[in-house]
Amino acid sequence: MKFKIVATKIFEKSLKKLTLTEQMQVATKLKILQINPHHPSLRTKKVKGFKMLFECSVNMDIRILWRYEGLEIIITLDIGHHSILDRL
């Protein structure tokens, strides 16, 4: 089953701040996320202290914050360098 990926305005704004190379890496990882949110290359994990918030890795520095919406949708909430988690 493929998930539908829905991006928030915050995610889209943060994505534009990344380099072109990083944006291409994000596109690749979003395709994997859409097919298998727990694929080993994403290193997906639940964010501590939040009930249904997840993070996955684009590379060793960039993280995507996301959550499920029902059984078929993933909402990408924000993206950024590892310090993005400090903003929660």
MIKEMI-195602 format. One line per 10 residues: number of its first residue (from 1); for each residue x negated, y negated, z of N, C-alpha, C, O, CB. Coordinates in nm, 3 decimals, always signed. Glycine has a CB too. Layout:
BEGIN
NUM> X Y Z X Y Z X Y Z X Y Z X Y Z; ...
END
This chain:
BEGIN
1> -0.084 +0.118 +0.000 +0.000 +0.000 +0.000 -0.088 -0.125 +0.000 -0.184 -0.134 +0.076 +0.095 +0.000 +0.122; -0.055 -0.218 -0.084 -0.127 -0.344 -0.090 -0.053 -0.448 -0.007 +0.069 -0.461 -0.016 -0.143 -0.393 -0.236; -0.128 -0.522 +0.075 -0.069 -0.632 +0.150 -0.066 -0.757 +0.063 -0.150 -0.775 -0.025 -0.148 -0.659 +0.281; +0.033 -0.840 +0.088 +0.036 -0.972 +0.025 -0.042 -1.065 +0.117 -0.018 -1.070 +0.237 +0.185 -1.022 +0.002; -0.137 -1.140 +0.059 -0.217 -1.235 +0.137 -0.155 -1.373 +0.122 -0.136 -1.422 +0.010 -0.367 -1.234 +0.090; -0.124 -1.436 +0.235 -0.069 -1.571 +0.236 -0.166 -1.660 +0.314 -0.198 -1.631 +0.430 +0.076 -1.575 +0.299; -0.213 -1.766 +0.252 -0.310 -1.855 +0.315 -0.241 -1.978 +0.373 -0.152 -2.035 +0.310 -0.418 -1.898 +0.215; -0.281 -2.016 +0.493 -0.231 -2.140 +0.552 -0.307 -2.258 +0.490 -0.412 -2.239 +0.428 -0.246 -2.139 +0.707; -0.255 -2.377 +0.508 -0.323 -2.498 +0.458 -0.459 -2.515 +0.526 -0.555 -2.560 +0.463 -0.235 -2.623 +0.482; -0.466 -2.481 +0.654 -0.593 -2.490 +0.727 -0.697 -2.397 +0.663 -0.812 -2.436 +0.643 -0.573 -2.454 +0.877
11> -0.655 -2.274 +0.630 -0.745 -2.179 +0.565 -0.794 -2.236 +0.432 -0.914 -2.233 +0.403 -0.675 -2.043 +0.543; -0.703 -2.286 +0.351 -0.739 -2.339 +0.219 -0.835 -2.457 +0.232 -0.930 -2.469 +0.154 -0.613 -2.381 +0.143; -0.810 -2.545 +0.328 -0.897 -2.661 +0.349 -1.037 -2.617 +0.393 -1.138 -2.669 +0.344 -0.835 -2.756 +0.455; -1.043 -2.522 +0.485 -1.172 -2.472 +0.535 -1.247 -2.397 +0.425 -1.370 -2.406 +0.418 -1.152 -2.380 +0.656; -1.176 -2.325 +0.340 -1.237 -2.250 +0.230 -1.309 -2.345 +0.134 -1.418 -2.314 +0.086 -1.131 -2.168 +0.154; -1.248 -2.460 +0.107 -1.308 -2.557 +0.014 -1.439 -2.614 +0.067 -1.520 -2.665 -0.011 -1.209 -2.670 -0.013; -1.461 -2.608 +0.197 -1.584 -2.660 +0.257 -1.702 -2.564 +0.241 -1.817 -2.603 +0.261 -1.561 -2.688 +0.405; -1.674 -2.440 +0.204 -1.780 -2.341 +0.186 -1.848 -2.360 +0.051 -1.791 -2.421 -0.040 -1.724 -2.198 +0.198; -1.968 -2.308 +0.039 -2.039 -2.315 -0.089 -1.969 -2.225 -0.192 -1.889 -2.140 -0.156 -2.189 -2.274 -0.072; -2.000 -2.246 -0.317 -1.942 -2.165 -0.424 -1.975 -2.017 -0.404 -1.890 -1.931 -0.423 -1.991 -2.212 -0.561
21> -2.099 -1.989 -0.367 -2.140 -1.850 -0.341 -2.057 -1.790 -0.229 -2.009 -1.678 -0.240 -2.290 -1.843 -0.306; -2.040 -1.866 -0.120 -1.960 -1.818 -0.008 -1.814 -1.796 -0.049 -1.751 -1.700 -0.006 -1.967 -1.917 +0.109; -1.762 -1.886 -0.132 -1.624 -1.872 -0.180 -1.607 -1.745 -0.263 -1.503 -1.680 -0.256 -1.583 -1.994 -0.262; -1.708 -1.712 -0.340 -1.702 -1.588 -0.420 -1.706 -1.466 -0.328 -1.638 -1.367 -0.353 -1.820 -1.583 -0.522; -1.786 -1.473 -0.221 -1.791 -1.364 -0.123 -1.654 -1.349 -0.057 -1.607 -1.237 -0.035 -1.900 -1.390 -0.017; -1.590 -1.461 -0.025 -1.458 -1.458 +0.037 -1.358 -1.390 -0.056 -1.279 -1.306 -0.011 -1.411 -1.602 +0.071; -1.360 -1.424 -0.184 -1.267 -1.364 -0.281 -1.281 -1.212 -0.282 -1.182 -1.139 -0.287 -1.291 -1.421 -0.422; -1.405 -1.164 -0.279 -1.431 -1.020 -0.278 -1.373 -0.956 -0.151 -1.308 -0.852 -0.157 -1.583 -0.993 -0.287; -1.399 -1.019 -0.037 -1.351 -0.964 +0.090 -1.200 -0.969 +0.102 -1.139 -0.880 +0.163 -1.414 -1.038 +0.207; -1.137 -1.072 +0.045 -0.990 -1.079 +0.049 -0.927 -0.965 -0.031 -0.821 -0.914 +0.005 -0.942 -1.215 -0.005
31> -0.992 -0.926 -0.140 -0.942 -0.812 -0.219 -0.948 -0.684 -0.136 -0.856 -0.602 -0.139 -1.024 -0.795 -0.350; -1.057 -0.668 -0.061 -1.070 -0.551 +0.026 -0.967 -0.557 +0.138 -0.903 -0.457 +0.169 -1.213 -0.540 +0.085; -0.950 -0.675 +0.199 -0.853 -0.694 +0.307 -0.712 -0.660 +0.260 -0.633 -0.601 +0.334 -0.858 -0.839 +0.358; -0.681 -0.696 +0.138 -0.549 -0.671 +0.081 -0.520 -0.521 +0.070 -0.406 -0.478 +0.089 -0.537 -0.737 -0.057; -0.621 -0.443 +0.041 -0.604 -0.299 +0.022 -0.619 -0.222 +0.153 -0.542 -0.131 +0.182 -0.705 -0.248 -0.079; -0.721 -0.261 +0.234 -0.748 -0.189 +0.358 -0.805 -0.285 +0.463 -0.926 -0.307 +0.467 -0.845 -0.070 +0.333; -0.718 -0.343 +0.548 -0.765 -0.440 +0.648 -0.869 -0.386 +0.746 -0.937 -0.464 +0.814 -0.647 -0.490 +0.725; -0.883 -0.255 +0.754 -0.980 -0.197 +0.847 -1.096 -0.129 +0.775 -1.159 -0.038 +0.828 -0.911 -0.098 +0.939; -1.121 -0.173 +0.652 -1.236 -0.121 +0.576 -1.363 -0.152 +0.654 -1.378 -0.263 +0.705 -1.241 -0.182 +0.431; -1.456 -0.057 +0.664 -1.578 -0.078 +0.743 -1.658 -0.203 +0.705 -1.719 -0.264 +0.792 -1.667 +0.041 +0.729
41> -1.658 -0.242 +0.579 -1.737 -0.359 +0.537 -1.682 -0.490 +0.594 -1.753 -0.590 +0.599 -1.742 -0.367 +0.385; -1.555 -0.490 +0.636 -1.495 -0.611 +0.693 -1.528 -0.629 +0.841 -1.520 -0.739 +0.895 -1.345 -0.607 +0.674; -1.564 -0.519 +0.906 -1.591 -0.522 +1.050 -1.474 -0.590 +1.125 -1.496 -0.676 +1.210 -1.725 -0.597 +1.080; -1.353 -0.550 +1.092 -1.232 -0.607 +1.152 -1.224 -0.574 +1.300 -1.251 -0.461 +1.342 -1.107 -0.557 +1.080; -1.187 -0.673 +1.377 -1.161 -0.648 +1.519 -1.057 -0.747 +1.569 -1.038 -0.856 +1.514 -1.292 -0.657 +1.603; -0.990 -0.705 +1.677 -0.891 -0.789 +1.742 -0.963 -0.899 +1.818 -1.068 -0.875 +1.878 -0.799 -0.706 +1.836; -0.908 -1.020 +1.816 -0.968 -1.131 +1.891 -0.921 -1.121 +2.035 -0.801 -1.119 +2.063 -0.929 -1.270 +1.828; -1.017 -1.115 +2.126 -0.984 -1.100 +2.269 -0.902 -1.218 +2.318 -0.929 -1.333 +2.283 -1.111 -1.086 +2.353; -0.800 -1.187 +2.399 -0.718 -1.291 +2.458 -0.598 -1.330 +2.372 -0.519 -1.415 +2.413 -0.801 -1.411 +2.483; -0.584 -1.270 +2.255 -0.472 -1.298 +2.166 -0.404 -1.167 +2.130 -0.471 -1.067 +2.103 -0.518 -1.374 +2.039
51> -0.273 -1.169 +2.129 -0.198 -1.046 +2.109 -0.215 -0.988 +1.968 -0.244 -0.869 +1.953 -0.052 -1.070 +2.137; -0.196 -1.069 +1.866 -0.197 -1.017 +1.729 -0.286 -1.099 +1.637 -0.249 -1.127 +1.523 -0.055 -1.014 +1.674; -0.404 -1.137 +1.684 -0.497 -1.214 +1.604 -0.619 -1.128 +1.574 -0.674 -1.063 +1.663 -0.538 -1.346 +1.676; -0.660 -1.128 +1.448 -0.772 -1.046 +1.405 -0.878 -1.133 +1.339 -0.850 -1.242 +1.290 -0.725 -0.935 +1.309; -1.000 -1.082 +1.338 -1.107 -1.146 +1.263 -1.175 -1.039 +1.178 -1.181 -0.922 +1.216 -1.210 -1.217 +1.358; -1.225 -1.083 +1.064 -1.308 -0.994 +0.982 -1.423 -1.075 +0.928 -1.419 -1.198 +0.923 -1.226 -0.929 +0.867; -1.526 -1.006 +0.886 -1.649 -1.070 +0.840 -1.653 -1.079 +0.689 -1.620 -0.984 +0.618 -1.770 -0.994 +0.891; -1.695 -1.196 +0.642 -1.723 -1.213 +0.499 -1.870 -1.179 +0.477 -1.905 -1.107 +0.383 -1.690 -1.360 +0.452; -1.954 -1.232 +0.565 -2.096 -1.199 +0.567 -2.139 -1.205 +0.713 -2.053 -1.200 +0.801 -2.183 -1.299 +0.476; -2.265 -1.214 +0.741 -2.308 -1.210 +0.881 -2.274 -1.339 +0.955 -2.287 -1.344 +1.078 -2.458 -1.186 +0.888
61> -2.231 -1.442 +0.885 -2.203 -1.571 +0.948 -2.057 -1.615 +0.936 -2.006 -1.680 +1.027 -2.291 -1.675 +0.887; -1.990 -1.581 +0.827 -1.856 -1.633 +0.802 -1.749 -1.532 +0.843 -1.758 -1.413 +0.815 -1.840 -1.668 +0.653; -1.647 -1.585 +0.912 -1.536 -1.504 +0.961 -1.403 -1.556 +0.906 -1.386 -1.676 +0.883 -1.533 -1.502 +1.115; -1.311 -1.464 +0.886 -1.172 -1.498 +0.852 -1.086 -1.461 +0.972 -1.097 -1.351 +1.025 -1.124 -1.422 +0.720; -1.002 -1.553 +1.014 -0.904 -1.526 +1.119 -0.770 -1.500 +1.051 -0.729 -1.575 +0.963 -0.893 -1.645 +1.222; -0.704 -1.392 +1.093 -0.578 -1.357 +1.028 -0.487 -1.281 +1.122 -0.527 -1.236 +1.229 -0.604 -1.273 +0.904; -0.360 -1.268 +1.079 -0.261 -1.191 +1.154 -0.164 -1.126 +1.055 -0.150 -1.169 +0.941 -0.184 -1.281 +1.255; -0.100 -1.022 +1.104 +0.003 -0.957 +1.024 +0.134 -1.034 +1.037 +0.164 -1.090 +1.143 +0.022 -0.809 +1.068; +0.210 -1.036 +0.930 +0.347 -1.087 +0.931 +0.433 -0.972 +0.881 +0.441 -0.947 +0.760 +0.363 -1.220 +0.842; +0.497 -0.901 +0.973 +0.571 -0.782 +0.934 +0.478 -0.671 +0.891 +0.365 -0.662 +0.939 +0.669 -0.815 +0.822
71> +0.525 -0.588 +0.800 +0.448 -0.471 +0.757 +0.376 -0.489 +0.624 +0.298 -0.403 +0.583 +0.537 -0.353 +0.749; +0.403 -0.601 +0.554 +0.351 -0.614 +0.418 +0.269 -0.740 +0.393 +0.215 -0.758 +0.284 +0.462 -0.610 +0.323; +0.260 -0.829 +0.493 +0.196 -0.959 +0.470 +0.083 -0.981 +0.570 +0.096 -0.951 +0.689 +0.300 -1.072 +0.480; -0.026 -1.035 +0.520 -0.136 -1.081 +0.604 -0.145 -1.232 +0.585 -0.153 -1.281 +0.472 -0.273 -1.010 +0.568; -0.143 -1.305 +0.696 -0.155 -1.451 +0.691 -0.299 -1.487 +0.730 -0.343 -1.459 +0.841 -0.051 -1.521 +0.787; -0.372 -1.548 +0.638 -0.507 -1.594 +0.669 -0.493 -1.732 +0.733 -0.443 -1.826 +0.672 -0.599 -1.599 +0.539; -0.538 -1.742 +0.858 -0.518 -1.863 +0.938 -0.630 -1.964 +0.924 -0.605 -2.084 +0.916 -0.501 -1.826 +1.082; -0.754 -1.916 +0.922 -0.869 -2.006 +0.914 -0.990 -1.925 +0.869 -0.990 -1.802 +0.875 -0.896 -2.076 +1.051; -1.090 -1.996 +0.824 -1.215 -1.935 +0.782 -1.328 -2.029 +0.817 -1.312 -2.151 +0.813 -1.214 -1.902 +0.628; -1.442 -1.973 +0.852 -1.556 -2.058 +0.883 -1.671 -1.978 +0.939 -1.667 -1.855 +0.946 -1.516 -2.167 +0.980
81> -1.772 -2.051 +0.979 -1.890 -1.988 +1.037 -1.852 -1.927 +1.171 -1.747 -1.959 +1.227 -2.006 -2.090 +1.052; -1.936 -1.842 +1.223 -1.903 -1.764 +1.341 -1.850 -1.849 +1.454 -1.771 -1.800 +1.535 -2.024 -1.688 +1.388; -1.890 -1.974 +1.463 -1.843 -2.065 +1.568 -1.694 -2.096 +1.558 -1.638 -2.159 +1.648 -1.921 -2.194 +1.563; -1.630 -2.052 +1.451 -1.485 -2.071 +1.435 -1.410 -2.015 +1.555 -1.304 -2.065 +1.593 -1.435 -2.004 +1.305; -1.465 -1.911 +1.614 -1.399 -1.848 +1.729 -1.401 -1.939 +1.850 -1.316 -1.926 +1.939 -1.465 -1.716 +1.763; -1.496 -2.030 +1.855 -1.503 -2.125 +1.968 -1.390 -2.227 +1.965 -1.360 -2.290 +2.066 -1.637 -2.198 +1.967; -1.328 -2.244 +1.848 -1.221 -2.343 +1.833 -1.086 -2.291 +1.882 -0.990 -2.368 +1.891 -1.209 -2.385 +1.688; -1.078 -2.163 +1.913 -0.950 -2.105 +1.956 -0.910 -2.152 +2.093 -0.805 -2.112 +2.144 -0.957 -1.954 +1.954
END
